[in-house]
Amino acid sequence: PHAFFQPRDNDIHVELPVTVTEAALGGKVKVPTVAGAVMLNVPAGSNTGTSLRLKGRGLLDRKSGQRGDQYVKLKVVLPETPDEKLKEFLAGWEAGRSYDPRKEMEQFT
């Protein structure tokens, strides 16, 4: 077992913490791989659970000589103690919005 790499066949899976800003606006982030860190482009509007593939960054299959892929699952992480600027921004951003991320679940509640 590894602290963050999870092998599945020749593929590697890793969960990558990203900031709210990186997820909302997108950008390049450093991602560890078994062969060293690489830069990954996080698309704007990404959510927790978004999975991105790094082709050929997995484990080497000794029989075929082919490398698997690395799958990066994003996890949006807030600061442990959000500062006042972040709180003010989010309160202002949310005001007057009708966005409900659980809307599709209403039929079950």
C-alpha positions as CSV (number, residue, x, y, z in Angstrom):
1,P,0.0,0.0,0.0
2,H,1.1,3.6,-0.7
3,A,0.1,6.8,1.0
4,F,-1.7,8.1,-2.1
5,F,-1.1,5.9,-5.2
6,Q,-3.6,3.2,-5.6
7,P,-2.7,0.6,-8.4
8,R,-5.4,-1.1,-10.3
9,D,-3.9,-3.5,-12.9
10,N,-1.4,-1.3,-14.8
11,D,-3.2,2.0,-14.0
12,I,-2.5,4.2,-11.0
13,H,-5.3,6.1,-9.2
14,V,-4.7,9.1,-7.0
15,E,-6.9,11.7,-5.3
16,L,-5.7,15.2,-5.7
17,P,-6.7,18.0,-3.4
18,V,-7.4,21.3,-5.2
19,T,-8.5,24.7,-4.0
20,V,-11.9,26.2,-4.8
21,T,-10.1,28.7,-7.1
22,E,-8.3,26.0,-9.0
23,A,-11.6,24.1,-9.5
24,A,-13.7,27.1,-10.4
25,L,-11.3,29.0,-12.6
26,G,-9.1,26.1,-13.8
27,G,-5.3,26.1,-14.0
28,K,-2.2,24.0,-13.9
29,V,-1.3,22.1,-10.8
30,K,1.6,19.8,-9.9
31,V,0.6,16.1,-9.7
32,P,2.8,13.3,-8.3
33,T,3.3,10.3,-10.6
34,V,5.3,7.1,-10.1
35,A,8.0,8.6,-12.4
36,G,8.0,12.1,-10.9
37,A,5.7,15.1,-10.7
38,V,4.0,16.5,-13.8
39,M,1.8,19.5,-14.5
40,L,-1.9,18.8,-15.0
41,N,-4.4,21.2,-16.5
42,V,-7.5,21.4,-14.3
43,P,-10.5,22.5,-16.5
44,A,-12.5,25.5,-15.3
45,G,-15.7,24.4,-13.5
46,S,-14.3,21.1,-12.2
47,N,-16.0,19.5,-9.2
48,T,-15.0,17.0,-6.5
49,G,-15.0,13.6,-8.2
50,T,-13.9,14.9,-11.7
51,S,-11.5,12.3,-13.0
52,L,-8.7,13.3,-15.4
53,R,-6.3,10.9,-17.2
54,L,-2.6,11.2,-17.6
55,K,-1.9,8.8,-20.5
56,G,1.1,6.5,-20.1
57,R,1.8,7.6,-16.5
58,G,0.8,4.3,-14.9
59,L,2.8,1.1,-14.3
60,L,4.7,-0.8,-16.9
61,D,3.3,-4.2,-18.0
62,R,6.4,-6.4,-18.3
63,K,4.8,-8.8,-20.8
64,S,3.5,-6.2,-23.3
65,G,5.9,-3.4,-22.5
66,Q,2.9,-1.0,-22.4
67,R,2.4,1.6,-19.7
68,G,-0.9,2.0,-18.0
69,D,-2.5,5.4,-17.3
70,Q,-2.8,7.5,-14.1
71,Y,-6.3,8.7,-13.2
72,V,-6.4,11.8,-11.1
73,K,-9.7,12.3,-9.1
74,L,-10.1,15.9,-8.0
75,K,-11.2,16.7,-4.4
76,V,-12.1,20.4,-3.8
77,V,-10.8,21.3,-0.4
78,L,-11.6,24.4,1.6
79,P,-9.1,26.0,4.1
80,E,-9.5,24.6,7.6
81,T,-10.3,28.1,8.8
82,P,-11.7,30.3,6.0
83,D,-10.6,33.9,6.3
84,E,-13.1,36.8,6.4
85,K,-12.5,37.7,2.7
86,L,-13.5,34.2,1.6
87,K,-16.6,34.2,3.8
88,E,-17.7,37.7,2.6
89,F,-17.1,36.7,-1.1
90,L,-19.1,33.5,-0.8
91,A,-22.0,35.2,1.1
92,G,-22.2,37.9,-1.6
93,W,-21.8,35.3,-4.5
94,E,-24.6,33.2,-3.0
95,A,-27.0,36.1,-2.4
96,G,-29.9,36.0,-4.9
97,R,-28.9,32.8,-6.6
98,S,-31.3,29.9,-7.1
99,Y,-28.6,27.2,-7.6
100,D,-29.5,24.0,-5.8
101,P,-26.9,21.2,-6.2
102,R,-29.4,18.7,-4.6
103,K,-32.4,19.6,-6.9
104,E,-32.4,16.2,-8.6
105,M,-32.7,14.5,-5.3
106,E,-35.9,16.3,-4.3
107,Q,-38.0,13.4,-5.5
108,F,-36.5,11.2,-2.9
109,T,-36.8,13.5,0.1
